[in-house]
Amino acid sequence: MDIMQLMVLAIVQGLTEFLPISSSAHLILVPLLLKWPDQGLAFDIAVHVGSLIAVLGYFRVEVWSMLQAWLQSLPGGESSANSRLAWWVILGTLPAVLVGYLSKDIIETQLRSPWVVAITTIVFGLLLWVADKAKSRQKSEYQLSLGNVLTIGFFQALALIPGTSRSGITITAGLLLGMTRRAAARFSFLLSIPLILASGLLQTQDLLQAPIAVDWSALSLAVLLSAVSAGFCIHFFLRLIDKVGMLPFVVYRLLLGGLLIMLLI
């Protein structure tokens, strides 16, 4: 991978990781349009590290408060709103981890298809539009029940199918359950932390087992670009979400899916 390909894909991944438009679709579409080779496993790990740094940096105050409250809530301790939210993030992550572990080979061999990405980009884009039209949106992330959290968690497991968009499907679930747009987005971003961490560890294990030469300086640049672009994306998405709603992202997904289909025909 040359430096231009690395820079473009790292920025694209960072900008699309937390928007409801599917980073995997973009990481397939951009190389397809530009006739670039596959970016490789080491690059995937690097940009996910960048995304993790971005979300941890943006929510550093909340994450620290949640961690402290969670430790205090361990058996015999005191429960609080922050400790419950921390438990919800943990429990909401379990379905995706379990499904990912059991279906890893199927996902990597049978679902990593441009056709799958095109179809899921369109279908789940339309579902996002339906969810955003829901009349009742009052819940915050602190008002979720265990059933709500598990429902969002199982929706998140669908994001293992390329093109679904992890942030898109979890925001969709949150909206369907009556969360405000901002609360659904915030909970989606918090849910990403353990999942990105778990995914990164599994990918790192695969990388260590493969005899691949690693260009650490290039990967460091990928981490930096991904982190900066992802942080920028989180900041402005949360500021604008209540004003613009989900329709611009739905329209974008429909156009993106249509473009992928045109390129594949």
C-alpha positions as CSV (number, residue, x, y, z in Angstrom):
1,M,0.0,0.0,0.0
2,D,1.4,3.4,-1.0
3,I,1.2,6.4,1.3
4,M,-1.6,8.1,-0.7
5,Q,-3.8,5.0,-0.4
6,L,-3.0,4.8,3.3
7,M,-3.9,8.4,3.9
8,V,-7.1,8.4,1.9
9,L,-8.4,5.2,3.4
10,A,-7.5,6.1,7.0
11,I,-9.4,9.4,6.7
12,V,-12.3,7.7,5.0
13,Q,-12.5,5.1,7.7
14,G,-12.3,7.6,10.5
15,L,-15.0,9.8,9.0
16,T,-17.4,6.8,8.4
17,E,-16.8,4.7,11.5
18,F,-19.2,6.6,13.6
19,L,-21.6,7.9,11.0
20,P,-24.6,5.7,10.1
21,I,-23.3,5.1,6.6
22,S,-21.1,1.9,6.9
23,S,-17.3,2.3,6.9
24,S,-17.0,-1.2,5.4
25,A,-19.0,-0.1,2.3
26,H,-16.6,2.8,1.8
27,L,-13.5,0.7,2.3
28,I,-14.7,-1.5,-0.4
29,L,-16.0,1.2,-2.7
30,V,-13.0,3.5,-2.7
31,P,-10.4,0.9,-3.6
32,L,-12.8,-0.5,-6.2
33,L,-13.2,2.9,-7.9
34,L,-9.5,3.7,-7.7
35,K,-8.4,0.1,-8.5
36,W,-6.3,-0.2,-5.4
37,P,-5.2,-3.5,-3.9
38,D,-6.6,-4.8,-0.6
39,Q,-5.3,-2.7,2.3
40,G,-4.5,-5.6,4.5
41,L,-5.1,-6.7,8.1
42,A,-2.4,-4.5,9.6
43,F,-4.1,-1.4,8.2
44,D,-7.5,-2.5,9.5
45,I,-6.1,-2.9,13.0
46,A,-4.4,0.5,12.8
47,V,-7.5,2.4,11.8
48,H,-9.6,0.7,14.5
49,V,-7.0,1.8,17.1
50,G,-7.4,5.3,15.8
51,S,-11.2,5.1,16.1
52,L,-10.8,3.8,19.6
53,I,-8.5,6.6,20.6
54,A,-11.0,9.1,19.1
55,V,-14.1,7.8,21.0
56,L,-12.2,7.4,24.3
57,G,-10.8,10.9,23.9
58,Y,-14.2,12.5,23.2
59,F,-16.0,10.6,26.0
60,R,-13.1,10.6,28.4
61,V,-15.0,12.3,31.3
62,E,-18.0,10.0,30.9
63,V,-15.9,6.9,30.5
64,W,-13.8,7.7,33.6
65,S,-17.0,8.4,35.7
66,M,-18.6,5.2,34.4
67,L,-15.5,3.1,35.2
68,Q,-15.3,4.5,38.7
69,A,-19.0,4.0,39.3
70,W,-18.8,0.4,37.9
71,L,-15.9,-0.5,40.2
72,Q,-17.9,0.8,43.2
73,S,-21.0,-1.2,42.1
74,L,-19.2,-4.6,42.2
75,P,-20.8,-7.1,44.6
76,G,-21.6,-5.3,47.9
77,G,-21.0,-1.8,46.4
78,E,-23.3,1.1,45.6
79,S,-25.3,1.3,42.4
80,S,-25.7,4.6,40.5
81,A,-26.8,6.0,37.1
82,N,-23.2,5.8,35.8
83,S,-22.6,2.3,37.1
84,R,-25.9,1.1,35.4
85,L,-24.8,2.7,32.2
86,A,-21.4,1.0,32.4
87,W,-23.2,-2.4,32.9
88,W,-25.5,-1.6,30.0
89,V,-22.5,-1.0,27.7
90,I,-21.0,-4.3,28.8
91,L,-24.2,-6.3,28.4
92,G,-25.0,-4.6,25.1
93,T,-21.7,-5.7,23.7
94,L,-22.1,-9.4,24.6
95,P,-24.4,-10.5,21.7
96,A,-22.1,-9.1,19.0
97,V,-19.1,-10.7,20.7
98,L,-20.8,-14.1,20.9
99,V,-22.2,-14.0,17.4
100,G,-18.9,-12.8,16.0
101,Y,-17.0,-15.6,17.8
102,L,-19.4,-18.3,16.5
103,S,-19.7,-17.0,13.0
104,K,-16.3,-15.5,12.3
105,D,-15.4,-17.9,9.4
106,I,-18.8,-17.5,7.7
107,I,-18.6,-13.7,7.9
108,E,-15.0,-13.6,6.5
109,T,-15.6,-16.2,3.7
110,Q,-19.2,-15.8,2.6
111,L,-20.5,-12.3,3.6
112,R,-17.5,-10.1,2.5
113,S,-19.1,-9.6,-0.9
114,P,-19.7,-6.3,-2.6
115,W,-23.2,-7.5,-3.4
116,V,-23.9,-8.1,0.3
117,V,-22.5,-4.6,1.1
118,A,-24.7,-3.0,-1.6
119,I,-27.9,-4.7,-0.4
120,T,-27.3,-4.1,3.3
121,T,-26.4,-0.5,2.7
122,I,-29.8,0.1,1.1
123,V,-32.0,-2.1,3.3
124,F,-30.6,-0.9,6.6
125,G,-30.6,2.7,5.4
126,L,-34.4,2.4,4.8
127,L,-34.8,0.8,8.3
128,L,-33.0,3.8,9.7
129,W,-35.4,6.1,8.0
130,V,-38.4,4.2,9.4
131,A,-36.9,4.4,12.9
132,D,-36.3,8.1,12.6
133,K,-39.9,8.7,11.8
134,A,-41.0,7.3,15.1
135,K,-43.2,9.7,17.0
136,S,-42.0,9.0,20.6
137,R,-38.4,9.8,21.3
138,Q,-37.9,10.8,24.9
139,K,-35.5,8.3,26.5
140,S,-31.9,9.1,27.4
141,E,-29.2,6.5,27.6
142,Y,-29.7,6.5,31.4
143,Q,-33.4,5.4,31.1
144,L,-32.8,2.1,29.2
145,S,-34.0,-1.1,30.7
146,L,-32.2,-4.5,30.5
147,G,-34.6,-5.6,27.7
148,N,-33.8,-2.4,25.8
149,V,-30.1,-2.9,26.1
150,L,-30.2,-6.6,25.0
151,T,-32.4,-5.5,22.0
152,I,-29.8,-2.9,21.0
153,G,-27.1,-5.5,21.5
154,F,-28.7,-8.0,19.2
155,F,-29.2,-5.3,16.6
156,Q,-25.5,-4.5,16.9
157,A,-24.7,-8.1,16.1
158,L,-26.2,-7.5,12.7
159,A,-23.4,-5.1,12.0
160,L,-21.1,-8.1,11.6
161,I,-22.7,-8.3,8.1
162,P,-20.6,-5.9,6.0
163,G,-22.5,-2.8,4.9
164,T,-24.9,-2.8,7.8
165,S,-23.0,0.0,9.8
166,R,-22.5,-0.7,13.5
167,S,-23.4,2.9,14.4
168,G,-26.3,2.9,12.0
169,I,-28.0,-0.2,13.3
170,T,-27.5,0.6,17.0
171,I,-28.9,4.1,16.4
172,T,-31.8,2.6,14.5
173,A,-32.5,0.2,17.5
174,G,-32.3,3.1,20.0
175,L,-34.7,5.2,17.9
176,L,-37.2,2.3,17.6
177,L,-37.0,2.0,21.4
178,G,-37.9,5.6,22.0
179,M,-34.5,7.2,22.6
180,T,-33.8,10.7,21.4
181,R,-31.5,11.0,18.5
182,R,-28.6,12.4,20.6
183,A,-29.0,9.7,23.3
184,A,-29.2,6.9,20.7
185,A,-26.0,8.2,19.1
186,R,-24.2,8.6,22.4
187,F,-25.1,5.1,23.5
188,S,-24.0,3.8,20.1
189,F,-20.6,5.4,20.5
190,L,-20.1,4.2,24.0
191,L,-21.1,0.6,22.8
192,S,-18.3,0.9,20.2
193,I,-15.5,1.0,22.8
194,P,-15.5,-2.6,24.1
195,L,-16.4,-3.9,20.6
196,I,-13.6,-2.1,18.8
197,L,-11.3,-3.2,21.5
198,A,-12.3,-6.9,21.3
199,S,-12.2,-6.8,17.5
200,G,-8.7,-5.2,17.5
201,L,-7.4,-7.8,19.9
202,L,-8.7,-10.7,17.7
203,Q,-7.2,-9.0,14.6
204,T,-3.9,-8.5,16.4
205,Q,-3.8,-12.2,17.2
206,D,-4.4,-13.1,13.6
207,L,-1.6,-10.6,12.6
208,L,0.9,-12.1,15.0
209,Q,0.2,-15.5,13.6
210,A,0.8,-14.4,10.0
211,P,4.3,-13.9,8.6
212,I,3.7,-10.3,7.5
213,A,6.3,-7.5,7.5
214,V,4.9,-4.5,9.3
215,D,5.7,-0.9,8.4
216,W,5.2,0.7,11.8
217,S,5.8,4.3,10.7
218,A,3.1,4.0,8.0
219,L,0.7,2.3,10.5
220,S,1.3,5.1,13.0
221,L,0.3,7.6,10.4
222,A,-2.9,5.6,9.7
223,V,-3.7,5.6,13.5
224,L,-3.2,9.4,13.7
225,L,-5.3,10.2,10.6
226,S,-8.1,7.8,11.6
227,A,-8.2,9.2,15.2
228,V,-8.3,12.9,14.1
229,S,-11.0,12.3,11.4
230,A,-13.1,10.1,13.7
231,G,-12.9,12.7,16.5
232,F,-13.9,15.4,14.1
233,C,-16.8,13.3,13.0
234,I,-18.1,12.4,16.5
235,H,-18.0,16.1,17.5
236,F,-20.0,17.5,14.6
237,F,-22.4,14.6,14.3
238,L,-23.5,15.0,17.9
239,R,-23.8,18.8,17.5
240,L,-25.9,18.5,14.3
241,I,-28.0,15.3,14.8
242,D,-31.0,17.0,16.3
243,K,-31.1,19.6,13.6
244,V,-30.6,17.5,10.5
245,G,-32.1,14.2,11.6
246,M,-31.3,10.9,9.8
247,L,-32.7,11.7,6.3
248,P,-29.4,13.0,4.8
249,F,-27.7,9.7,5.9
250,V,-30.6,7.6,4.5
251,V,-30.4,9.4,1.2
252,Y,-26.6,9.0,1.1
253,R,-26.9,5.3,1.9
254,L,-29.4,4.8,-0.9
255,L,-27.1,6.6,-3.4
256,L,-24.1,4.6,-2.2
257,G,-25.8,1.3,-2.5
258,G,-27.1,2.2,-5.9
259,L,-23.6,3.2,-7.0
260,L,-22.2,-0.1,-5.8
261,I,-24.8,-2.0,-7.7
262,M,-24.1,-0.1,-10.9
263,L,-20.4,-0.8,-10.5
264,L,-21.1,-4.5,-10.0
265,I,-23.5,-5.1,-12.9
